[in-house]
Amino acid sequence: MHSQNINIPMQDQQVFSNWIERALPIYAAVSGSMQLTPLAGDAGFRRYFRVNTEPSLIAVNSPPEKEKNSEYVKLSLFLQAQGLMTPKIHAVNYADGYMLVEDFGFTLFGQQLEKDNPEALYDKAEKELLKIQKTTDKAPCIPLHNEFKMGEELALFEQWFLNGLLGYQLSSDEKNMLDQFFKCLISSSKSQPQVLIHADYHSRNLMILEQEQLGVIDFQDAMLGGITYDLVSLLKDCYVRRPENWVIERALKYKQHLVKTNLLTHVDDKQFLQWFDLMGLQRHIKVLGIFSRLALRDAKNSYLNDIPLVVHYCLEASDKYPQARQFNQWFRHKILPLLAPMSWYSGTLEDQ
């Protein structure tokens, strides 16, 4: 086996490569010696390698003590049965956390946005999202995005973003303010219809396949959660900024699809947009913690460059609602001055 910068201990590399050779399907021929080409990873502990077979395959090294491998396989098979395109799984070794899966190619949704008609691409993404939400009643046993889970996620904001990245310690009054605000966000999420959510449905987890089909990846954290969660992840993408009016228009258009499919009833536009914005706040406050943790703990510093857009979303949404106004003012007065000197911080985007 030949590999480039695999970043796995040599003995483990050999075990991994031996397993891949044994697991290759009969139709996947290797020309010459097997090569593993490392691919850019995601925010988890999984490592991906393109295998030089024909057709090419993706080998996944996914530590079983840190990643939800059985959930991934179960959900992949379930989503495929519902008509979604997820990578076909050719082989799994649960003990070591190895997988051999279909190669979805090179074209991310986010990259294609710069070349194609964005409206048509978002139409496709929303069509696939609706498929996911319509499968809720058939979904395998999955966890709830409940009060405890959301509380854990929001706690990342203080631990990694405030304390870790900015060195900011909350006063007791500030802790109380955030606690009350977070309870409001959690309550808003729980008041929505609960559906199957991908939980990370955005431009880096959607792939453009042949015949312009859309492939869905990185869905192992799926849960039952608020009906606006995946929609706000897509339209207020942490890596792609779209105009606010466009986001509102698309969100309300999607609401009409939810009503037509009986996933949503008796909710006016104002209420739906409040759900959408507050759900986005819960997600983006969590993401500030996650991006900080990725930089500080995992040395994935590129995520720091995505923080300015996430801050923008937080301020934009929290400026609209009385229950979020105190958070907004506190963030502007106490946190923005700490961000300003950072080399990777480009401002609030409000004047850009």
N, C-alpha and C positions, 0 to 999 in steps of 0.2 A: 504493500500500500504506500502511495505517495500522498503527503498532506502538506498544507501550508498553514503555519501558525495556528495549529489546532487548539492549543491551550488546554490540553488534557494530559495528565501525567503519562509518560511513555508506556508503562505497563498497561494502563487503562486504555490507551490508544489501541494497543494490539488486541486486547479483548474485544473492544468495540469493532475494530475492522474485521476481526475473525467472525464476529456475529453477523455483520453486514454481508460478508461473502456467503455465509451459510443461508442467510435469509432472502437473498436476491430471488425474485420470481424467475421462472424458467425463461420467460420471454425478454428479460432485461439483460442484454449481453454487454459485457465489458470488453472494450477494445484495448488490448495490452494490459498493463497493471492497473489495478483499481486506484482511483484518485478521489480524495475528499477535498472539496473546496469550501472553506468556511464562508457562511453567509452572515450578513448583519443580523444580530439577534434582536429580541424584543426586550421588554422590561423585566422579564422573568429570568430564571436560571437555565432555561433551555438553550442548547447550542445546536445550530443547524448546519448541515453540510450537503452540498450537491454532489451526488455520486455520478461518475462519468459512464453511466450505462446508457443504452439506447432502447427505450426512451430514458431520459435522466430521471433519477429519483432523489428524494430528500431523506437523509439519515438524521435522526433526532436523538441527541443525548440529553435526556430529561431526568435529572436526579429524582428518584422516587420519593425520597424523604422531603423534597421541597416542592414538587410539582404534582398536579392532579392528573396522573396519566390514565387511570381507569375511567375517570370522569370524562376525559377528553375522548377516549375511544367510544364510550357509551353515547355521548352526545353527538359525536360525528356520525355514527351509524343511525341515530335517531333523526338527525337533521337531513341526512341523505334520503331517508325513507319518506320525509315530508317534501322532497323535491328541491332541497337546497344543494348547492355545490360546495362540498367540503372535501379536503384531500382524502382520496381513498387510502385506506391503511392496508399495507401489504404484509406487514409483520410487526409483532410487538413482543418485547421481553420486559415484563413487568418488574421482575426482580432487579434488573440493572437499570431500567428506565430507558431502554433503547426502542426506537421505532423506525420503520421504513415506510415512507408515505409518498403519495403522488406529488410530483413537482408541478406547481401551479405557474411556473415561469418567472418572469422578471418584472412584470408591469403592475405596480401598485395603483390603486384607485387615485391616490393623491397625485402621482406623477401624470396620470392620464388627464387629470383636470386641466392641466396647462396646455394640452394639445387638442382635446375634443370639446364637444359642446357640454359644458358643465350641467346644464339643465337635464339633458338626457341621461347623464351618468347618475345624477342624484335621483332621477325617476327610478332607475334600476335599483339603486341602493335602498330606496324606500319600499319598492316592490318586494325585495328580499326580506326587508325588516318586517313587513306586514305578514309574510309567510311565517316568520319565526313567531310572531305574536299570536297568530291564528292556531299554532300548534300547542298552546298552553295546556289545554285539557288533556292532551295525549302525552305530555312531557314526562320523562322518567323522573324519579324522585330527586329533586334538586333543592338546595337550601333557599330559605327566604332572605331577601334583602331587608332584614328586620331592624328593629331599633338598636339591638346590640351590635349587629354588623355595621350599621351606619355610624354608630358611636365610635367603634374601632377605627373606621376609615377617617372620620373627622379628627380623631386624636392625633393622626399623623401630621396634621397641620401645625400643632404646637410643638410636637417632638422634633420633627425634622426640618420644617420650614422656619418657624420662629426661633426655637432654641438652637437647632443644629446649624442651619445655613446663615441666619442673621444674628445669632447670639442674643436674642431678645427674650427676656423673662417676663412673663405676665404677672401683673399685680392681682390681688384677690378680686378686686372690682372688675378687672378685665376678664378674668376667668369666669366670673358670674355672668358677665355680658355675653361671652361666647357660648357658655352653657345654655343660656336662654335662647340665643339665636339658633344654635344647633338643634335644640328641641323643636323649634318652629320648622326648620328644614325637614327634620325627620317626620314630624306630624303631617306636613304637606305631602311627603312621599307616600306615607301610609294611607292617606285619604284618597289616593288615586286607585283606579282598577289595577290589580296586580296581574302581570302577565309574564311570560317567559322573556327574560332579557339576556342578551349576549353579554352585557356588562362592560364591553370595550369596543363598541361598534363605531369605528372611525376609519379614516382614509388609509391607515397603515395596516388595517386588518381586513381589507377588501382587495381582491386581486382581479385584474381584467384578464379573462381567459380567451381562448379561441372562440370565434363566432361572437365575440363581444359579450360573452356570458360573465356573470359576476361570481367569483369564488369567495367564500367566507372562511377566515382562519382565526386562530387564537380565541376560541370560544369556551375553553374549559372552566372558566369562572362563572358560567351562566347561572342565573338565579331567577326566582320569582320576585319581581320588583315593580316599581311604578311604571305606568304605561308610557311616560314621557322620557324615561331614562336613556334608552338607546337613541331615540330621536334627537335629544339634545346633544348626545355624544357625537352624532353625525353632523348636525347642523352648526353646533358650536364646537367644532373639532379643535383639539388642542394644537394641531399642526397646520390647520388651514383656516384662514380668516375669511369670512363672507360678510357682506354688508348687513347691518342690523335689520333693515327693512326687508331685505331678501329672506333672512332667517325667519322673521315673523310670518311673512307670506307663505313660506314653505311649511312652517309648522301648522298653520291653520288649514292649509290644503291637505296636509296629512291627517289632520283631525277629521276631515270629511270622509276620508277612506276608513278611518276607525269607526265612524258612525255607520257607514254603509255595510260594514262587516259585523255590526252589532258588538264590537269590542268596547264601544263607548256610547253612552246614552245620557241625555239630560245634563249636558255640561255646556255652558256658553263659552264664547271665544275668550272672554276676559279671564274666566276661571282656568281654562285650559292653558293660556299663556302664563298665568301665575304658577301653575303646576310646573310648566316647562322651565321657566326661569329659576324657580327655587330648586328644582331638581338639578339644573345646571350648576347652581351655586354649591349644592352639596357635593357634586362630582368635582368641580374645579377647586374647591377648598381642599378636598382629599388629594387631588392631583398635585397641588403645590407641595404637599408633604411627600408624595411619591417621587416627584421629579427631584426634590432635594435629597431624598434618601438614595436614589439612583446615583447622584453625583457624589455624595459623601461616603456612602458605604460601598458602592459597587464601582466607583471610578468611571461612571458613564456620564461624563461632564457635558456631553452634547445636549442633554435634557435641560440644562440651565438656559440654553438659548430659547427654549419653548416657554419659559416662565412668564416673560412679558405679555404674551397673548393670553395666558391663563389669568393673570392679574387683571388684564383688561376686561375679560368676561366677568370676573368677580365684581369689579367696580360698576360695570355697565348694568348688570342685573340687580345688584344691591341698591342702586340709586333709584330704582323704580318703585319700591315697596316700602311702606312705613315700617314694617316689622324688620326690615334689613337696613334701615337708614343709619342706625347707631353703629352697626358693623362697618358700613361704608365710611362714615366720618372717622372712626377710629383707625381704619386701614389707611386712609388718606393722610391723616396727621401723624401717625406713629410708625407705620410700616413703609410707606413710599419713600420717606427720607433715608431709610436704611438701604433700600434697593438702589437708589439713585447712583451711588458711587461704584456699584458693581460693574465690572467690565462687560459682562454679558447682558446687562439690563439696558433696554433701549427706550425706556419711558412707558407711559400708560397707553400709548397708541391713540389716545382720544383726539389728538390734533394731527394725526398722520393721514 
